Amino acid sequence: MHIPKEGEYITIHSYKHDGSLHRTWRDTMVLKTSDQSLIGVNDHTLVTESDGRRWLTREPAIVYFHKHYWFNIIAMIRDNGVSYYCNLASPFALDEEGLKYIDYDLDIKVFPDGEKRLLDVDEYEDHSKKWDYPDDIDHILKENVKILVDWINEEKGPFSKEYVDLWYKRYQQLSHKK
């Protein structure tokens, strides 16, 4: 299987627990891949919703996916600072179609001033009943909310200013080469 290289573009596919397609991001530039993680960037990337609606991302965003953690992290680089959108989701898988994961509804938004909000708890409860999320998945997701909050509080990994600066600079270098 082809592992995408730095500067290549991939499609990201988000699914729901029942296997239905939730959302796709068409051209995410890969900044780094390892056996554990993938870092990429979306900038004016075409997003297609499951109902067919299409829109473009507005600002550059560094995306972080991991093979062991049940979340992915989007660092949106805006004029007023960096905002984060964290999806509680299955670890990612790669295949010839792109990067894939299952979105488990719960999200954490972090504002530039550090305020955190847990979002979509109602949606999670509804889908948990509708699709009968197994108890072990419920437990894993709740444990990963705690890990995520620790990372945010400790400014670990994607939540550090240095991380965002480093990967945004790398994106600028790669996009000017093209």
Residue, then its C-alpha position, 0 to 999 in steps of 0.5 A: m500500500h502506498i504511504p503518502k509522502e510529504g507534499e502529496y495530496i490525499t482525500i480524507h473520509s469520515y464515516k459514522h458508526d453504521g458505515s455511512l459516509h459523513r464527510t470528505w475533504r478532497d485535497t489535504m496536503v500531507l506534511k508528515t507520515s510515520d507508522q503512528s501518525l499523519i500530519g497534513v494541512n487543509d487550505h481552501t480544501l473542498v469539503t463534501e457533506s453526506d447530503g451533497r452540500r459542498w464548501l471550502t475551508r476558509e483558513p489554513a488548518i493543520v490536521y493531526f491523526h494518530k493510530h492509537y488515539w481515538f481523536n483527531i485534531i484540527a488547528m485552524i490558523r486565524d487572524n485572532g489566533v489558533s482555534y482547535y476542533c477535536n473530533l472524538a473518532s476511531p484511529f485512522a486507517l489508510d488505503e488507496e482511497g485515502l485516510k479514513y476514520i469513524d466520527y463519534d460525534l463528540d467534539i472539543k472546541v478550543f478557542p484562542d483564549g484557551e476556553k474549552r467546550l465539549l460539543d454535540v453531547d446530545e448527538y452522541e447520546d442519540h447516535s449511541k442509542k440509534w447505532d448501539y455503540p458498544d460499552d467498550i467504545d463508550h469507555i474508550l471515547k470517555e477515556n480519550v476525552k480525558i487524554l485530549v483535555d490533558w493534552i490541551n491543558e499541557e499544550k502538548g503536541p498539536f496544542s503547542k504554539e511551536y507545533v503549529d508554527l513549525w508545520y505551518k512554515r513547512y506547508q508554506q515552504l512546500s506550497h511555494k515549491k509547487 
